[in-house]
Amino acid sequence: MQLFDLVSIKQSWGSWGFGPALVFPTASETALGVGKREAGPSVALMYTGVKNLTAGAIIQNPISYAGSPDRPDVNNMIITPTFTFNLKEGWFVGLSDYHFSFNWKNGGAATIPLGAQMGKVVTLGRQPVSMSIQAGGVAHHAANTPDPGWIPGFEISPIFNFHVGPGQKIKARRQKSGVPSSAALFNLWVGIW
């Protein structure tokens, strides 16, 4: 299970943020996880200066500090690039949400998947939800790792946007168009590697 939380700072061109990245060993099988507890920094930069375009990245670098002594230590930088163009009626297209990873314990060995994504923001009851499909492949991977081939995916992201101002309580905020103005806090992503 991987969690990160960012303090977001708005700018005229978009926003940037920083916070912790945490990883907990929750895999049910040894082959499905690294068996280590990890912590490290995370930062984000999002440019929204062009109408309907969001471009940027979230960068995390969790480092293992505890866990199974029989498993190797972990020090990976994970970059999640974002390039999304918003269309009419809640539709959007862009790059897939695949993570680029750089293994510092293996000389910075890189795995770089690339793909395309298409989706729509819908409202389920009163809850805005982003749903999308994506597909792609690995443009580069370390020589000692297998090529996963095509990577299909489906993503569901409930969208929560909270605003705290001087003397105000936390409240949900929506744009006049009915489309939420912020990003998801929780993601459920299903893919085949």
C-alpha positions, 0 to 999 in steps of 0.5 A: 500500500502506497500513500502520499499526501501533499500540501498544495500551494496555488500560483498564477500558473498552476500549483506546486506541493510537497509532503511525505510518501509512505509505503507499507508491506501489504502484499499477500504473496512474496512475489507481489511486494518488496516486504519493506516499510518505506518513507521519503519525500514527494513533490508535485508541479502542475501547470494549468496556464493554458485553458483545458490543459494540465501538465506536470508530474508527481515525484516520490522517493520512498526509501526502506527503513524496516521490514523483512531482513531477508529482502533487499533494501529499496530506494526508488524514485517514482515519477507520475507524469500528467498531461491531460486535455479537458474536452466538453461535458467532462471528457478528457484525453491524455497520457496514461497514469503509469509511473516511471521508476528509477531504482537507485539500488541498481544504478538508477535502472529505469522503467518507463511505460508510456500510454494513452488515456481517455475518460470522463468525470461523472457524478454518482449521487452527489459524488464526482468520480473520474473514470478512465481507460488506458493502454500502453507499453514499456518504452524502456526497462532495465536489461535484467527485467522482463518486458511486460508487453501491452499494459491495459488499465481502468481507473476510478478516482473519487474527487474531493476538493476542500478549501480552508480559508481564514475563519472558515470551516472545511467545505467542498467546492465545485465550479459553476460547470458542475465539474470539480476543480481539483484532483483525486485523493484516492485512486483505484487502479486495476491493470495487467502487467 
